[in-house]
């Protein structure tokens, strides 16, 4: 039996309040799925709100699969429901998601759909700068952008930032010969020097702050 709208609105509010209080993602996600089920044939602003809420919680918890399901539905809903205030924000997240799966075809399609107003939006403008840095292999700029990510864009970037950091390390180990200072590398991969030392250790590269990395010895450290 499908619950009436007033009951669904109350249910959504309760889910949001409980999640804010205890952070129980499994419970929140299950409840939001149940609400979505009742809204299967309904295309309203409330439906959009439910999917946006679910998407935010999913990406906050790095649940790629659930987030992608929500964003796929939002893509359709935004074409059917007018005047959705968060449309540009989630369009930006979608572009960043396409970067995370290296889907250049969908990236190109999305870019062709952006009008001037969309490109002026804070989140979309940011996502466009990220895409440009990623496409050019400009790691330094990519990590600098990550540090200044607006709204929830950093959560979506978390889906691919470690992959890009590994790619950057691999590139620098091969291009800097015979060595590269940890202080230089840390800035290039967007980490503090101490964090960089800890991160490098996960690849079997044992160095200390202020030291140099032997690029010839470790050029194949990143698989």
N, C-alpha and C positions, 0 to 999 in steps of 0.2 A: 504493500500500500504506500503510495507516494504521500509524503507529509506536505501539508499546506505551507505556503511561503512564510507566514509569520512564525511557524515552528522552525523552519529552516534558518531563518534569520536569527532566531534565539539560539539555535544550535551552533551556528557559526560564531556568535559572540562568546558562547561558553567555551568553545574550542580555543579561541584566541586567548581568552583569559587564563585558561588552565595551562596552555603552552607557555605563556609569559611567566606563569608562577612556578612551574616545575620542569619545563623543557622536555616533557615526555614526547619525543618525536613519533614513536610508534603509535601511541594513542591518538595524537593529533592527526597523523596521516590517515589512520583508519577511519576516524570520524569525518574527515574532509572527503575521503573517497565515498563514504556513505551519503553525504550531502550531494556530492557530484552525481551520484547515481539517481537521486531524486530529481535532479535538474537536467537529466539527459535530453529531454525534448524541449527545454526552456532556454530561450536566448534573451537574457535581460542583463541589465547592469549588475544585478545581484549575482547572476551566474559568473560574470566576469570577475567580480570581487572574490568569489569562492576560489576560482582557479588561480587568481593572482596571489591570494593568501597561501594556497597550497604550494604554488611555485616558490614563493619567498622562503617558506619553511624548508622545502626540499633542498633548495640551493644552499641555504644556510647550513644544512647538514650534509652537504656534498652528495646528495642522492641524485645522481645523474639521470637514472632511468625515470624516476618519478617527476623530476623537473622537466625532462623532455616531453613527457606525456602532457603535462600542464601547458607548456609553452606551445605545443602543437595545437592544442585546443584554443588557446588564446589567440593564436594566429588567425584562426577561423572566426572566432567571436568578434575580433576587432573589425572584421569586414561586415559583420551582420548587426552589431550593436553600435549605434552612433555615440559620439561624444564621450568616449572612455578616457578619463584624465591620465591614466598611466600607460597609454598605448605606446608612446615614444620610449618610455623607460624600458618596457619589456621588449620592444623592437631592438633596442640596444643590447639587451641581454641575449636575444636570439642571435645577433651578429657575433657576439663573443662566444656563444655556444658553438656556432659554426666553425670558429677558429679552433675551438677545443677538439673538434673532430676532423679538422683540416678539410672541411667541405667547401672548396673554392667555388663550386657551381652554385650552391645555395647562397653563398656570400655575394656572388655577382648578381644573382637574381634579386636579392634583398636590396642591394645598392641601387639597382635600376628603379626600384619602387619608391625610393626616398625623394620627397620633394624638398624645396628650399626650407620650408618651415620645419620639417623633420630634422634636417641637417643642422639647424640652429639649436636644437634641443641639447641640453647639457650632456645627457647620457649618450645620445647618439653621436654627438660631436666627439666625445671621448672614445667611444667604440671605434669610430672611423680612424682616429689617431692610433689606436692600438692595432687595428688591422694593417694600417700602413707600415708601422714599425715591424710587425710580424712578417708581412709580405717581403719586406726589404732585408729581413734578418738583422735588424738593428736592435740587438739585445739590450744595449745600454738604455736606449730610449724606452723600450718596452718595460723594463724594470722600474724606470723612473715614473712612468705612467701608472704602473701598478701601485706605487706608493701614494698616489694622489687620486685613486679611483673614487668616483662619486657614488652615493647611494649603495646599492648592492653589487656594483660591477666587480668589485674585488672578489666576491664570492664566486662569480662565474669565471673570473680569470684563474681562480684557484684550480679549476678543472684542467688547466694547461700550463700554469706558470712553472711547475716543477719540471715538466717536459722541456720547456724552453730553457730553463736554467741548466739542465743537463746538456742540451745542445750547445749552449754558450760555453760551458766548461770544456766540452769536447773541441770546439772550434779554437778556443784560446790555448789549450794545451798543444794543439798542432801548429798554431801560428806564432806563438811566442817561444823562441829558441835562443839560448838554452834554458832560460828560466823566466818565471814571472813572479813578482812579489805578491805575497798574500794580500797586502794592502791594496794593490792595484786590482787584483782579481775580484776581491770582495766588492769593490765599487762597481765593477762591470757586471756582476751577477746579482746586484741589489741586496747584499747582505752586509751586516756589520762584520768587522774583521774576525771577532770571536765566533760569531755564528758561521762564518765561512770556514773557519778551521774545523768546527764540529761537523759541518756538512761535508767537507772534503774527506773526513775520516770515514764516512760511510762508503766511500769509493776506494778505501785502502790507501789514501794519500795522507800520510802522517806528517804534519807540519805544525809549527807554532806561530803565534802572531809575531809579525815583524820579520818572518823568514821568507825565503824564496822557494818556489815549487820547481823541482827539476822536471821540465816539460818532456825531455827525452825519455826519462824513466817512466813517466806516468801518462804518456800520450795515448795509451790504449786503456786507461783506467775506467772510462765510461763506456758501458756496453751499448 
